[in-house]
């Protein structure tokens, strides 16, 4: 397989920018009703995986896990017998912090994936494989309490508009945090002048994105997500996982 970056460097004068390559490849795949994988094209490694899992013979339960290989065969992915859950983490900092608690992760029969923000196609493809073919029964996301956090969770659960032809959505995804109910104590502390409590106000861009999310077709199928966005807008705040 070739990475998109390798294709760009075949003729950077012609292609001019990496964005042009991305657009052309996705258009070609959609036109021919194929996936990038069908075309022998993959993105450079971005997503991270940690837990009792082997991919192409490499073990990812060591310190800090590792990058998801840019290309892998389904039969090369092997889970430990007791792994039944996947935790999707928005940020690498949280992924590193949780992976340092190795014994707890292993004892819970858990594999962690991190897309470093909005997940790339390869991370989503691995998640779909684990969900459909490898015995995973539960998939939870840990994202910021802000419009982007909701959108990242939705990318895993419903897919993205641009890459709809790839069909890598995982319907079983649920959000376990950060939720509005988690902020009650923080808001009380902030109101009381508690030191070190960081509650950030929504920016105009955040409000615009939140309102756009409320119009998405999938919003009607996730009423609890709708409530979370409405509370963000009503309270006018957002909060990161780290807080």
Secondary structure, 3 states (H helix, E strand, C coil): CEEHHHHHHHCHHHHCCHHHHHHHHHHHHHHCCCCCCCCCEECCCCCEEECCEEECCEECCCCCCEECCCCCCHHHEEECCCCCEEEEECCHHHHHHHHCCHHHHHHCCEEEEECCCCCCHHHHHHHHHHHHHCCCCEEEEECCECHHHHHHHHHHHHCCCCCHHHCCCCCCEEEEECCHHHHHHHHHHHHCCCCCCCCEECCHHHHHHHHHHCCCHHHHHCHHHHHHHHHHHHHCEEECCCC
